[in-house]
């Protein structure tokens, strides 16, 4: 996924001064563009001219818009007339990052601050970074805002597919359609779960058999029991996956949530395999983009996952806050078969992950049967959190943490303490268990590997969402 970032460099409005500074401005713009492109995640869209006239400010801003920039960096290395930035802001793609370069021979800092003040006065939202873009910490600050800003604009116009309605009475899983449209620009498509059943009938037995054999070859073990988990039920789950995937294509859905319980889990087959592989960066047909899919039709959960995905460009975890182990100070994050198999080994190679994945027969909760996709999440630093609503307004709670690995034997013991057939992530949080349980507003939690706290904070600031962090 490439983020399209526009760059506008501003200069002095006096023609003779501008001409003298062209090479200086070009050098700093080149450095900025090269640093951004070196990350591998950004496509830089550069203006054709350095802005030194009002007409050029408008013209080049429109150029960035027409070329599909998802945000704009206003670049300052010398003194620049501030009204150029104000004019450009009316036409260039927002959000805006104002970047001031280290160039003490020229008053670039003065130019950036003059522009920032003018934009503050007219209510234009901006974020400022100052420094040498070749320094890692400076680039990190720029990237944090870029990821948040582009994620905000990527969300706009997306479509969420809601299969079924409220599951098991969970108010926190139901979306507010008006708020989604107003804040995020997201359209919600309601789809009856019957469509999954009907569409799965169109998938050939040959397709399902080939996928089953792929799973039998690559997974650590499939625990067929002749009742809850049979070859036929596994193939029906595979057909269900194909059905949901095809409906996402046909209905142009960007992310989804599936109710499943109790209708599908009692009368058809569980959606665990579907949900796991929708969230994965691959399936038995090869590499693909993960499509966020939340179980129990948890729509705010799906929205959180989609935000985390667009910010991090990674598969995202969905889990229940199942159990707190006081002796070892960790939470067992565990929810049916919803965890993407990516989390088993943090690899984009399915063979590496699936070597740690087992398919277990579903428990008594799901009489229709099928496979639960079971593994232990690989260790590493994680950013966890969720959007919740309080008195009609969104709050984003973010918690830093770490997934733990106790070794195979102890991992198995801890998994048996809760639910052996379900996937687990053993999470040590940067917040006490008492404080977490007293303040966190959902039974579900989501996360990605790495530190994305600043990105999520920027995202919330851009949208006016309250941000609460525990880091």
C-alpha positions as CSV (number, residue, x, y, z in Angstrom):
1,X,0.0,0.0,0.0
2,X,1.5,3.3,-1.1
3,X,0.5,6.6,0.6
4,X,0.3,9.5,-1.9
5,X,2.0,12.5,-0.3
6,X,2.1,15.9,-2.1
7,X,5.0,18.4,-1.5
8,X,4.7,22.1,-2.0
9,X,7.8,24.2,-1.4
10,X,7.4,27.9,-0.7
11,X,9.7,30.8,-1.5
12,X,10.1,34.5,-1.4
13,X,7.6,36.6,-3.4
14,X,10.3,38.9,-4.8
15,X,11.3,37.6,-8.2
16,X,15.0,38.4,-7.9
17,X,15.2,36.7,-4.5
18,X,13.2,33.7,-5.6
19,X,15.6,33.1,-8.6
20,X,18.6,33.4,-6.3
21,X,17.1,30.7,-4.0
22,X,15.8,28.2,-6.5
23,X,18.7,25.7,-6.1
24,X,18.6,26.0,-2.3
25,X,14.9,25.2,-2.3
26,X,15.3,22.3,-4.8
27,X,18.0,20.8,-2.6
28,X,15.9,20.7,0.5
29,X,12.8,19.5,-1.4
30,X,15.0,16.7,-3.0
31,X,16.2,15.6,0.5
32,X,12.6,15.5,1.8
33,X,11.3,13.5,-1.2
34,X,14.2,11.0,-1.1
35,X,13.7,10.4,2.7
36,X,10.0,9.8,2.3
37,X,10.5,7.5,-0.7
38,X,13.2,5.5,1.1
39,X,10.6,4.2,3.5
40,X,9.0,2.1,0.7
41,X,5.5,3.1,1.8
42,X,5.2,6.6,0.3
43,X,4.7,7.8,-3.3
44,X,5.8,11.4,-3.4
45,X,3.9,13.8,-5.7
46,X,6.0,16.9,-6.2
47,X,4.7,20.2,-7.5
48,X,6.2,21.3,-10.8
49,X,7.2,24.7,-9.5
50,X,8.4,26.3,-6.3
51,X,5.6,28.6,-5.1
52,X,6.6,32.3,-5.4
53,X,3.4,33.8,-6.7
54,X,-0.3,33.6,-5.7
55,X,-1.3,32.1,-9.0
56,X,1.3,29.4,-8.7
57,X,0.2,28.6,-5.2
58,X,-3.3,27.8,-6.5
59,X,-2.1,26.1,-9.7
60,X,0.3,23.8,-8.0
61,X,-2.1,23.0,-5.2
62,X,-4.7,21.9,-7.7
63,X,-2.0,19.9,-9.5
64,X,-1.4,17.8,-6.3
65,X,-5.1,17.3,-5.9
66,X,-5.5,16.2,-9.5
67,X,-2.6,13.7,-9.2
68,X,-4.3,12.1,-6.2
69,X,-2.3,13.3,-3.2
70,X,-3.9,12.2,0.1
71,X,-2.3,14.9,2.1
72,X,0.2,17.8,1.6
73,X,3.5,18.8,3.1
74,X,4.2,22.5,3.0
75,X,8.0,22.7,2.8
76,X,10.0,25.7,4.1
77,X,13.7,26.2,3.7
78,X,13.8,30.0,3.2
79,X,11.7,33.0,4.0
80,X,8.4,32.5,2.2
81,X,5.5,35.0,1.9
82,X,2.8,33.5,4.2
83,X,-0.2,34.3,2.0
84,X,1.1,31.8,-0.5
85,X,0.5,29.0,2.1
86,X,-2.9,30.3,2.9
87,X,-3.9,30.4,-0.8
88,X,-2.5,26.9,-1.4
89,X,-4.4,25.5,1.6
90,X,-7.7,26.4,-0.1
91,X,-7.0,24.0,-2.9
92,X,-4.3,21.4,-1.9
93,X,-5.4,18.1,-0.4
94,X,-5.5,18.3,3.4
95,X,-4.4,17.5,6.1
96,X,-1.3,19.7,6.1
97,X,2.1,19.1,7.6
98,X,4.3,22.2,7.8
99,X,7.9,21.1,7.6
100,X,10.8,23.4,8.4
101,X,14.3,22.5,7.4
102,X,17.5,23.2,9.2
103,X,19.0,26.0,7.1
104,X,20.4,28.7,9.4
105,X,21.7,30.9,6.5
106,X,18.2,31.7,5.5
107,X,15.1,32.4,7.7
108,X,13.2,29.2,6.9
109,X,12.0,28.9,10.5
110,X,10.6,32.4,10.2
111,X,8.8,31.5,7.0
112,X,7.3,28.4,8.5
113,X,6.1,30.2,11.7
114,X,4.6,33.1,9.7
115,X,2.7,30.6,7.5
116,X,1.6,28.6,10.6
117,X,0.3,31.7,12.3
118,X,-1.7,32.8,9.3
119,X,-3.2,29.3,8.9
120,X,-4.0,29.2,12.6
121,X,-5.9,32.6,12.3
122,X,-8.2,31.3,9.5
123,X,-8.8,28.0,11.3
124,X,-6.8,25.7,9.0
125,X,-5.7,22.6,10.9
126,X,-2.0,21.9,10.6
127,X,0.8,20.0,12.3
128,X,4.4,21.2,12.4
129,X,7.7,19.4,12.3
130,X,11.1,21.1,12.3
131,X,14.5,19.5,11.7
132,X,16.8,17.6,9.4
133,X,14.8,15.0,7.5
134,X,17.9,12.8,7.2
135,X,17.7,12.2,11.0
136,X,15.7,9.2,12.0
137,X,13.8,10.9,14.8
138,X,12.7,13.7,12.5
139,X,11.6,11.3,9.8
140,X,9.7,9.2,12.4
141,X,7.7,12.3,13.4
142,X,6.9,13.1,9.8
143,X,5.9,9.5,9.1
144,X,3.6,9.3,12.2
145,X,1.6,12.2,10.9
146,X,1.7,11.1,7.3
147,X,0.3,7.7,8.2
148,X,-2.5,9.2,10.2
149,X,-3.4,11.8,7.6
150,X,-3.5,9.4,4.7
151,X,-5.5,6.8,6.8
152,X,-8.1,9.5,7.4
153,X,-8.5,10.2,3.7
154,X,-8.4,6.5,2.7
155,X,-11.3,5.9,5.0
156,X,-13.4,8.5,3.3
157,X,-15.8,6.9,0.8
158,X,-15.1,3.3,2.0
159,X,-17.9,0.8,2.4
160,X,-18.5,-1.5,5.4
161,X,-20.4,-4.7,4.9
162,X,-22.5,-5.7,7.9
163,X,-23.7,-9.3,7.7
164,X,-26.6,-9.8,10.1
165,X,-27.4,-7.6,13.0
166,X,-26.7,-7.3,16.7
167,X,-25.1,-10.5,18.1
168,X,-26.1,-11.8,21.6
169,X,-27.3,-8.4,22.8
170,X,-24.0,-6.5,22.5
171,X,-24.8,-2.8,22.3
172,X,-21.1,-2.0,21.8
173,X,-21.1,-4.0,18.6
174,X,-23.8,-2.0,16.8
175,X,-22.7,0.9,14.5
176,X,-24.1,4.4,14.6
177,X,-24.7,5.0,10.9
178,X,-25.0,8.8,11.1
179,X,-21.8,9.1,13.2
180,X,-19.8,6.9,10.8
181,X,-20.9,9.0,7.8
182,X,-20.3,12.3,9.5
183,X,-16.9,11.6,11.1
184,X,-15.3,9.1,8.7
185,X,-17.3,9.3,5.5
186,X,-18.1,5.6,5.6
187,X,-21.1,4.0,4.0
188,X,-22.7,0.9,5.6
189,X,-24.2,-1.9,3.6
190,X,-26.6,-4.2,5.5
191,X,-26.6,-7.8,4.2
192,X,-28.6,-10.8,5.4
193,X,-26.5,-13.8,6.5
194,X,-28.7,-15.9,4.2
195,X,-26.6,-14.5,1.4
196,X,-23.5,-16.3,2.8
197,X,-25.4,-19.6,2.7
198,X,-26.7,-19.1,-0.8
199,X,-23.5,-17.8,-2.2
200,X,-21.5,-20.7,-0.7
201,X,-23.6,-23.1,-2.7
202,X,-22.1,-21.7,-5.9
203,X,-18.5,-22.7,-4.9
204,X,-17.4,-25.9,-6.6
205,X,-16.5,-29.0,-4.6
206,X,-13.2,-29.0,-6.4
207,X,-12.3,-25.6,-5.2
208,X,-13.1,-26.5,-1.6
209,X,-11.3,-29.8,-1.8
210,X,-8.1,-28.2,-3.1
211,X,-8.2,-25.6,-0.3
212,X,-8.8,-28.3,2.3
213,X,-5.8,-30.3,1.0
214,X,-3.7,-27.2,1.2
215,X,-4.6,-26.7,4.8
216,X,-4.0,-30.4,5.6
217,X,-0.5,-30.0,4.1
218,X,0.6,-26.8,5.8
219,X,-1.1,-26.7,9.2
220,X,0.5,-28.4,12.2
221,X,-2.5,-30.6,12.7
222,X,-6.2,-30.9,11.9
223,X,-8.1,-32.6,14.7
224,X,-10.9,-34.3,12.8
225,X,-13.3,-35.9,15.3
226,X,-16.0,-37.3,12.9
227,X,-18.6,-35.0,14.5
228,X,-17.9,-31.4,15.0
229,X,-15.0,-31.3,12.6
230,X,-15.2,-33.4,9.4
231,X,-13.8,-32.9,5.9
232,X,-17.2,-31.9,4.8
233,X,-17.7,-29.3,7.4
234,X,-14.2,-27.9,6.8
235,X,-15.0,-27.6,3.1
236,X,-18.3,-25.9,3.9
237,X,-16.3,-23.3,5.9
238,X,-14.0,-22.9,2.9
239,X,-17.0,-22.3,0.7
240,X,-18.3,-19.7,3.1
241,X,-14.9,-17.9,2.9
242,X,-15.2,-17.8,-0.9
243,X,-18.7,-16.6,-0.6
244,X,-17.8,-13.6,1.7
245,X,-14.8,-12.8,-0.3
246,X,-16.8,-12.7,-3.6
247,X,-19.5,-10.5,-2.0
248,X,-16.8,-8.1,-0.9
249,X,-15.8,-7.8,-4.5
250,X,-19.3,-7.7,-6.0
251,X,-20.6,-5.2,-3.5
252,X,-17.3,-3.2,-3.3
253,X,-16.9,-3.6,0.4
254,X,-13.7,-2.5,2.0
255,X,-14.2,-4.2,5.4
256,X,-16.8,-6.4,7.0
257,X,-18.4,-7.8,10.1
258,X,-20.3,-11.1,10.4
259,X,-22.9,-11.7,13.1
260,X,-22.6,-15.6,13.0
261,X,-24.0,-16.2,16.5
262,X,-26.4,-17.7,16.9
263,X,-27.9,-18.4,13.5
264,X,-24.9,-19.6,11.5
265,X,-23.2,-21.2,14.4
266,X,-26.3,-23.3,15.2
267,X,-27.7,-24.1,11.8
268,X,-24.9,-23.8,9.2
269,X,-21.3,-23.7,10.1
270,X,-19.0,-21.4,12.1
271,X,-17.3,-18.4,10.4
272,X,-14.0,-18.8,12.2
273,X,-12.1,-20.0,9.1
274,X,-13.7,-17.2,7.0
275,X,-12.8,-14.5,9.6
276,X,-9.2,-15.7,10.1
277,X,-8.3,-15.8,6.4
278,X,-10.2,-12.7,5.5
279,X,-7.8,-10.9,7.9
280,X,-4.8,-12.7,6.6
281,X,-2.4,-11.4,3.8
282,X,-2.8,-14.7,1.9
283,X,-5.0,-17.7,1.4
284,X,-4.7,-21.0,-0.5
285,X,-4.9,-19.0,-3.8
286,X,-1.9,-16.9,-3.0
287,X,-1.0,-13.5,-1.6
288,X,-3.8,-10.9,-1.2
289,X,-4.7,-7.8,0.7
290,X,-6.1,-8.5,4.2
291,X,-9.8,-7.5,4.3
292,X,-10.8,-6.7,7.9
293,X,-13.5,-9.0,9.1
294,X,-14.9,-8.7,12.6
295,X,-16.8,-11.5,14.3
296,X,-20.1,-11.0,16.2
297,X,-20.8,-8.1,13.8
298,X,-18.7,-5.9,16.0
299,X,-18.8,-2.8,13.8
300,X,-16.9,-0.4,16.0
301,X,-14.4,-3.3,16.4
302,X,-14.2,-3.6,12.6
303,X,-13.8,0.2,12.3
304,X,-10.9,0.2,14.8
305,X,-9.3,-2.6,12.9
306,X,-9.6,-0.8,9.6
307,X,-8.0,2.3,11.1
308,X,-5.2,0.2,12.6
309,X,-4.7,-1.5,9.2
310,X,-4.6,1.7,7.2
311,X,-2.1,3.3,9.7
312,X,0.2,0.3,10.1
313,X,-0.3,-1.6,6.7
314,X,-0.5,-4.9,8.7
315,X,-3.1,-7.5,9.6
316,X,-5.0,-6.6,12.8
317,X,-5.9,-8.7,15.8
318,X,-9.5,-9.2,17.0
319,X,-9.9,-10.7,20.5
320,X,-11.9,-11.0,23.6
321,X,-10.4,-9.8,26.9
322,X,-10.9,-13.4,28.2
323,X,-8.9,-13.8,31.4
324,X,-6.3,-12.1,33.6
325,X,-3.6,-14.3,35.1
326,X,-2.6,-12.5,38.3
327,X,0.3,-14.7,39.1
328,X,2.1,-14.0,35.8
329,X,0.5,-10.5,35.2
330,X,-0.9,-11.0,31.7
331,X,-4.3,-11.0,29.9
332,X,-5.3,-13.9,27.8
333,X,-6.8,-12.3,24.6
334,X,-8.8,-15.1,23.1
335,X,-11.8,-15.2,20.8
336,X,-13.0,-18.3,18.9
337,X,-11.0,-18.6,15.6
338,X,-11.0,-15.0,14.7
339,X,-7.2,-14.3,15.0
340,X,-5.5,-14.1,11.6
341,X,-2.9,-16.9,11.2
342,X,-0.4,-14.1,10.5
343,X,-0.1,-13.7,14.3
344,X,1.2,-17.3,14.7
345,X,4.7,-16.3,13.5
346,X,4.4,-12.7,12.2
347,X,5.3,-13.9,8.7
348,X,3.9,-13.1,5.3
349,X,4.8,-16.7,4.3
350,X,1.7,-18.9,5.0
351,X,3.9,-22.0,5.4
352,X,5.8,-20.4,8.3
353,X,2.6,-19.3,10.1
354,X,0.5,-22.4,9.4
355,X,3.3,-24.7,10.8
356,X,2.2,-23.3,14.2
357,X,-1.6,-23.4,13.5
358,X,-4.0,-26.3,14.5
359,X,-7.6,-26.7,13.4
360,X,-9.7,-27.9,16.4
361,X,-13.3,-29.1,16.4
362,X,-15.6,-26.3,17.6
363,X,-16.8,-26.3,21.2
364,X,-20.3,-26.8,22.6
365,X,-21.0,-23.1,22.0
366,X,-21.3,-23.8,18.3
367,X,-23.4,-26.9,17.6
368,X,-23.2,-26.5,13.8
369,X,-19.5,-27.3,14.1
370,X,-16.5,-26.6,11.9
371,X,-12.9,-25.8,12.7
372,X,-11.6,-23.2,15.1
373,X,-8.3,-21.8,13.8
374,X,-6.0,-22.1,16.8
375,X,-2.5,-20.8,17.5
376,X,-0.5,-18.8,20.0
377,X,0.4,-15.2,19.0
378,X,4.1,-14.7,18.4
379,X,5.9,-12.5,20.9
380,X,6.6,-8.8,20.3
381,X,5.7,-5.2,21.1
382,X,2.1,-4.4,20.3
383,X,-0.2,-1.4,20.2
384,X,-3.7,-2.4,21.4
385,X,-6.9,-0.4,21.6
386,X,-10.4,0.3,20.5
387,X,-12.9,2.9,19.6
388,X,-15.8,3.0,22.1
389,X,-18.7,5.4,22.5
390,X,-19.5,7.3,25.6
391,X,-22.7,9.4,25.8
392,X,-22.8,9.4,22.0
393,X,-19.2,10.5,21.4
394,X,-16.2,8.3,20.3
395,X,-13.2,7.7,22.6
396,X,-10.1,5.9,21.3
397,X,-8.3,4.0,24.1
398,X,-4.8,2.9,23.2
399,X,-2.6,0.6,25.4
400,X,1.0,-0.3,24.8
401,X,1.8,-3.9,25.5
402,X,3.8,-7.0,24.7
403,X,2.8,-10.5,23.6
404,X,4.6,-13.0,25.7
405,X,6.0,-16.5,24.8
406,X,6.3,-18.8,27.8
407,X,7.7,-21.7,25.8
408,X,5.6,-24.4,24.1
409,X,4.8,-26.4,27.3
410,X,3.7,-23.5,29.4
411,X,1.9,-21.9,26.5
412,X,-0.2,-25.0,26.2
413,X,-0.9,-25.1,29.9
414,X,-2.1,-21.5,29.8
415,X,-4.3,-22.1,26.8
416,X,-5.9,-25.1,28.5
417,X,-6.8,-22.9,31.5
418,X,-9.3,-21.1,29.3
419,X,-10.1,-22.6,25.9
420,X,-7.7,-25.1,24.3
421,X,-9.3,-25.0,20.8
422,X,-9.3,-21.2,20.4
423,X,-6.3,-18.9,19.5
424,X,-4.5,-17.0,22.2
425,X,-2.4,-13.9,22.6
426,X,-0.8,-13.6,26.1
427,X,-0.6,-9.8,26.6
428,X,1.3,-7.9,29.3
429,X,-0.2,-4.4,29.3
430,X,1.3,-1.0,30.3
431,X,-1.6,-0.5,32.7
432,X,-2.6,-2.3,35.8
433,X,-5.3,-4.9,35.5
434,X,-7.5,-3.0,38.0
435,X,-7.3,0.3,36.1
436,X,-7.9,-1.5,32.8
437,X,-10.9,-3.4,33.9
438,X,-12.4,-0.3,35.6
439,X,-12.1,2.0,32.6
440,X,-12.0,0.0,29.3
441,X,-15.4,0.1,27.5
442,X,-15.6,-3.2,25.6
443,X,-15.2,-6.9,25.8
444,X,-13.3,-6.8,22.5
445,X,-9.8,-5.5,21.9
446,X,-7.7,-5.1,18.7
447,X,-4.0,-4.6,17.9
448,X,-1.0,-4.6,15.7
449,X,2.7,-5.3,16.2
450,X,4.9,-2.3,16.8
451,X,4.5,1.2,18.2
452,X,1.8,3.2,16.5
453,X,0.6,5.3,19.4
454,X,1.6,8.7,17.9
455,X,-0.1,7.8,14.6
456,X,-3.3,6.9,16.3
457,X,-3.1,10.1,18.4
458,X,-2.7,12.2,15.2
459,X,-5.6,10.4,13.6
460,X,-7.8,11.2,16.6
461,X,-6.7,14.8,16.7
462,X,-7.5,15.2,13.0
463,X,-11.1,13.9,13.5
464,X,-11.7,15.5,16.9
465,X,-11.9,12.2,18.7
466,X,-11.0,12.0,22.4
467,X,-7.7,10.0,22.8
468,X,-6.8,8.1,25.9
469,X,-3.4,6.3,26.1
470,X,-1.7,4.0,28.5
471,X,2.0,3.8,27.4
